[in-house]
Amino acid sequence: MTDLRSLKTLLAVVEYGSIHLAARALFVSHSTASRQIKTFEEHYGTTLFDRSASGVVPTGQGLALADFARRMIAESELLSDSFGNYSRASRPSLSSPAPGSARPSSPTPSTMS
C-alpha cells in the first residue's frame, strides 16, 4: 500500500538528490526515509535511484514514480479541499432549523398555566 507520506519522501529525495537531506527537510529519520524508498523498490521490483557517495539520482522508473506521486498528492489535496467545501456548504447553521424540521417554540406566559 502506497501512502502519501512515502510519496512525499520520494519527491523530496528527487528534489534534494539526497536521502539524508530529504529526511531532514521532512523531519523524519534517515533510516525511515531510506526504508520508504527501499519499500518502493521492492514493491515495484526496480531500482528507483542510482546511489553514489555524492547523493542519489532518479532512474527513469524513479522519475515515472515521482510524476505519479505529484499527481496523487495533488489529487489528494483537491479531495481534501472538496470535503471541506462540502462540509461548510451542508452544515446547518445554528440560527436556522434544518430543512424539513420545525424549531420547538419556547413556552410563553400565556401557555404556561
C-alpha positions, 0 to 999 in steps of 0.5 A: 500500500502506497501512502502519501507520506512515502510519496512525499519522501520520494519527491523530496529525495528527487528534489534534494538528490539526497536521502539524508537531506530529504529526511531532514527537510521532512523531519523524519529519520534517515533510516525511515526515509531510506526504508520508504524508498527501499519499500518502493523498490521492492514493491515495484521490483526496480531500482528507483535511484542510482546511489553514489557517495555524492547523493542519489539520482532518479532512474527513469522508473524513479522519475515515472514514480515521482510524476505519479506521486505529484499527481496523487498528492495533488489529487489528494489535496483537491479531495481534501479541499472538496470535503471541506467545501462540502462540509461548510456548504451542508452544515446547518447553521445554528440560527436556522432549523434544518430543512424539513424540521420545525424549531420547538417554540419556547413556552410563553406566559400565556401557555404556561398555566 
